[in-house]
């Protein structure tokens, strides 16, 4: 009998009086299935011309170059921010308000809006885990503390936002919020900056 390969036919085996048909998939469907598997393997291997393109090494080098460009753009134009510049921002109401707004959106979930500490430490007392001097606070905010779960905000916030946040944190010292978190770190004798 002449039968097409993709045509149903009764199989020879019999289970408990039940016979079954062999119902093969259409060839076009099977072909698409195998082509998809082949494409997925080539895409995963990042073969040039398939997927994202020029091979794994070229992709890696392109991503590293983009990261370096982003880091260079995020660096302050005048180089590192001095302690005097940070303290000057504390006395600039507009910049301090901008720092407070950034603090409220990025830092308050861990440090509370009043700086009293929640997941993160209390920022209003004289106890500091990674140093309470302006440059140390700047380094902590910009580089983060991955072991403690603090992200590196220098990679997220702009170069103008980090000094504003640091100035706002400096201005929080000695504000005595209600129900602060217990002190953490070592005590640093440092008077809060005078009010503007």
Secondary structure, DSSP 4 states (H G I P E B T S, - for coil): ----TTS-EE-S--BTTB--EE-PPPHHHHHHHHHHHHHHHHHHTT-TTSTT-S-HHHHHHHHHHHHHHHHHHHS-TTSSPPHHHHHHHHT-HHHHHHHHHHHHHHTHHHH-TTS--SSSPPSSSSEESS--SHHHHHHHHHH-BGGGTB--GGGTS-HHHHHHHHHHHHHHTT---TTPPPP-SEE---PPPPP-
